[in-house]
Amino acid sequence: MFATLLKREVMLARRNWVAILIPLFFFIMVVSMFPFAVSPEAQFLQQIAPGVIWVAALLSTLLSLDLFYRSDYQDGSLEQLLIMTSSTQVALSKIVAHWLVTGLPLVLVSPLLAGLMHLNYAPQGMAVDLNHTPIMMLSLLLGTPTLCLLGAVGMSLSLAASRNGMLVAVMILPLYVPILIFGSAVITASLANSGYNAQLAILGAILLFCLVLTPFAAGRALKVAVS
């Protein structure tokens, strides 16, 4: 049943491809503006790259959360899905599909933005370290699913509210802070040629913790919202 739900969510998302592209373009545009807004100097851009890339990824995820349940809630199909199967399965299928169509593209396009922010820059006479980009992608690979999991809970809790986008931002942003801290810390540690395994382990632990709890919490909130 979960595979059927997941396939349905992905197919629906593909039909609404414009809405999917908006967060991705937002991610690209936000990062692209920094060289124009602050300084095109490679060394400076490299120093601010971890924070810029992670803040842009966080805001892009927040922008895409409106896609979670809106159409299904408005046309009544969400209520039908909750009658057919468990609310946890419905929530989990939507979370996985949402990350596949909005979170994964951020990870895949991030090397382009790493180049724009001179993430692999090395002063003249020093060897270029190309490992920074894969490490950045790994941090996003662990962090963006957690952003989607937490966002699903916020969207479920605020589903019946008329202006749920603002409400979700207020509820979810504080929960995003630890992911932002450890995600950018991974890249910063890599740039400083120091250990980053602890930060990656914490990101992985947060992901596992959210993976266990948030689908259940989002499912329960969905049932309350549609009842």
Disulfide bonds with the S-S distance in Angstrom:
none
